[in-house]
Amino acid sequence: MSQLRHPVSTCATRAAQWKMWLFKVFSVIYAVAVCASEDNDATTYSYRESESTAPPPFEPPVPVLERTSSWSDVFSSEKVVLECKATSSSELIITWKKDGSPLGSGPNLSPSPDKSVLTITATSTQDSGYYTCVVEGKKKPSQTKESGPVEITVYASTPKPTLARDSDFGEMFPGESITLTCSVDVSSGWEYLWHNDQHQISGVNNKSYTINSVMTQNSGQYYCQGKRDQFLTHLSESTTLKVIDPPTPGLQLQTAWKDVFEGEAVEFRCHVVSSTPGWTFTWHRNKQQLQNNPVEIINGDGSSLKINPVRQTHKGSYTCKAHLTSRGVNSGFSSEVMIQVSEIPVPTLKLVTKWPDVFPTESVNMICEMQTDSADWTYAFYRDVTEVQHYNSDKGRNLSITSASTSDGGNYSCSGKLKSRDVYSTKGSPLNLHVYAEKPTLTLTRDPEYDVMFAGEAVTFSCAISVQSEWTYLWYKDGSKVTGSSDKLIVQIRGTADQGSYTCKATRGQNPAFNTDSSEAKQLKVQENKPKPTITQQPDAKKLYVGENVSFECKVENSDGWSYDWYKDKASISNNSNSLKMKGLSLLNGGVYKCKAKRGKTGFNTEFSDQRTVQISEIPVPTLKLVTKWPDVFPTESVNMICEMQTDSADWTYAFYRDVTEVQHYNSDKGRNLSITSASTSDGGNYSCSGKLKSRDVYSTKGSPLNLHVYGEICFLLLIFDTVLH
C-alpha cells in the first residue's frame, strides 16, 4: 500500500482524517475476508461440480496493481495512472473497482483499450478512494482475481505555498545576502517557480532562492509557486525586498558658526534618516578618521563630536560615516562642513571725522572695525586706560564726542566682542586725539589793498587760518553771506554796491559742522566813475629856457597803486613813474605833455589828464644902458644905468659888474638900475649886467660892457670947458 500523505490541518481536521483512514482500512479487511470466503465456496462448488459433471474453472493469475504516475495524492486536474499487471493478460478480462464497487465510466476515466491501464484525471475529492483491478478468463467458467488496493487521494483545493525569508529587514543594503524559502506542505515532488514583480526568475527551481549580494535592482515583490508536471499551485503571498543604498548621513553643525576662533568650542551631530535602527557613526577630518580623546569628544554611538578648545590644528573639512556593524553595512561620507579656525582679529580704530587735531566745541566721530564681518562684533572704547563706552552700547561701533574739550584729548583704542558669543579681542593700536585749547584764528587780507577801487576792477580777499586742515570757507559782506567756499573770494567790482565790510569764517566737517570765529573785517571802498589824473608842472611856467630843469607830476586823487604812462605830442615816453623830470632843457623838449594812470594788478586805466604845453626859449642876453647921458663923468657927478631884457624885463632881477667885480647883486631892491650918486675915479671901468629870473634860478650871460670914464680933474674946468663947447 502506498504511503499516505495528509495536508497540514487543525486538530479537528486531523481527527476526522484518521477516522476516515481507519474506516478505509477496516473496509479493505472486510472485503478481503468476504472474497476469501467466496473463493472457498467456489472452490468447493467447483470441486463438487467437477466431482460431478463440469471441468474445473479457469483460474486467472492474481493481478498486481501498480501506480505508474508519481503521486497517489493529487489535486484537481492532475492525472493518476494505474496499471493492472497479470500474466496471459491477452486471455483475461480486466475490470476496475473503487472502494469495492465496480468503477463506472466518466469523462475523467480513461482506460486503455485492453483495460489494463486506467488514467484518472482528478476532478474532486469524489475521485479519492481505494482502487483495485479484477481479472477473469475470457473462457468460462473462470475464476476472478482482484488485485490489492491502491489508494488515491484527491485534495479539495489547490495548495498555496508558504514563503519565508531568513532576514526580516525592512530595508536591505547593497552587498547583503538574503535567502527566500518556498514550501508546499501537502504532497511531494514539488519544484518551485520564483517571481519578482510578475516576472519569472529564470534558472531557479529550488525550494530556496538566495541572493548572495543584493543590489538596488533586486528590489521588488517576490513570490513563489509550486509545480509538478503541468500542475501549478496558487501563488504564495508576496514578500517585499527593498534594497536601497545606505543612507547618506546628515552632518549638522550644532554650534551656529563655521568660522571659529581659537579657544572656542564647536559641536557636530551626525544622523541618518532610516527606518533601520542600530546605526553608529565615525568622524573624519580631511578624510582621516578621528579617535575619541579629551579634546575631540565622541559620544557612545558616535552621533556627536565636540571639540573644546579649538586650535589651529582643528581646522579642515569634517565628515561622518554611518555603519550597521552587525550587518557589515557602511555609508559613504556625509556632506562636508568646513571649519575655519582663526586667530581673534584685532580691531582698527579709525576717525570718521577727518582730523586727529580738533578744536573746542568741535565734534569727533570714531569707528572701530574688524578686517572682516565688522557687523558681527560689538565694541568697547578706551581713552588711555579708562573705558569710555562699553560693549553692547546702542551706539554700536561708533564713538562720538559732540563737543570736544581739552579733557577729551588722549590715546583712544577699542576692543571687540562677538555679539553671538563670548569672544573678546585685544585692544587695537591707539589713535591719538589732540584737542586745541582755543579755536584757530583767521587773518583776512585784500589784494590789491588799494584805498579806493573802481568799477571794472577785481579784488581778491584771502582768508588765512592759523591751523591748516581741510577747511571750507564762509564769506560775508556787511554781515550777509555771499557765495564762495575757498580761502579766496574774488569780487568783480561793478559799482558801489560791491563796497562794504568783508569778513570770513572757516568750517569743516558736518552734522554738525565746526565753525571758527569771524575774521577781522576788511573794507572795500568803490568809486563808480573812472578817475582822471591831475598833471602839475614844476616850475609852473608857460615859458621855459634852455638849460632849465622841469618836472611834471601825474596824480590820481584819493587812491593808490598806480603806475603812469607819459605822452609828448601823443607819443609815448618811456617812464612809468608818477613824475617826469627833464634836466637841461633844449628847444627839442618843447611840446604838449599829458599822462594817464594804470594799475598793474588789475590792469585798470584812468582817463587822460589835461594837457600841458611847454614852450622853451633861449635865455635872453640883457642890455646895459645909461640913464644919464654921459659915459664920461666927473667926480661927484651921479651916474644911472639900467639893465633890460628884450622882453619881460620885469620877470628878471639883475646883477651889475664893473670889470669883473660885482657891484650890485641880484634881488637888490634897486631892481634893474645901478646908480652912482657921487662918482669918483674909482667908479670908472667897463660895466656889464646879467639877468636872473625872479621865479627860478635861470641866469643869463653878461651883456655887452658899457665903459664909464670918471675924470680926475676939477669939475669947474669941466664946466668952463663945457660952457665953451656949448
Secondary structure, 3 states (H helix, E strand, C coil): CCCCCCCCCCHHHHHHHHHHHHHHHHHHHHHHHHHHHHHHHHHHHHHHHHHHCCCCCECCCCCEEEECCCCCEECCCCEEEEEEECCCHHHEEEEEEECCEECCCCCCEEECCCCCEEEEECCCHHHCEEEEEEEEECCCCECEEECCCEEEEECCCCCCCEEEECCCCCCECCCCCEEEEEECCCCCCCEEEEEECCEECCCCCCCEEEECCCCHHHCEEEEEEEEECCEEEEECCCEEECECCCCCCEEEECCCCCEEECCCCEEEEEECCCCCCCCEEEEEECCEECCCCCCEEECCCCCEEEECCCCHHHCEEEEEEEEEHHHCEECCCCCCEEEEEECCCCCEEEECCCCCEECCCCCEEEEEECCCCHHHEEEEEEECCEEEECCCCCCCCEEEECCCCHHHCEEEEEEEEECCCCCECCCCCCEEEEECCCCCCEEEEEECCCCCEECCCEEEEEEEECCCCCCEEEEEECCEEECCCCCEEEEECCCHHHCEEEEEEEEECCCCCEECCCCCCEEECEECCCCCCEEEEECCCCEEECCCCEEEEEECCCCCCCEEEEEECCEEECCCCCEEEECCCCHHHCEEEEEEEEECCCCEECCCCCCEEEEEECCCCCEEEECCCCCEECCCCCEEEEEECCCCHHHEEEEEEECCEEEECCCCCCCCEEEECCCCHHHCEEEEEEEEECCCCCECCCCCCEEEEECCCCHHHHHHHHHHHC
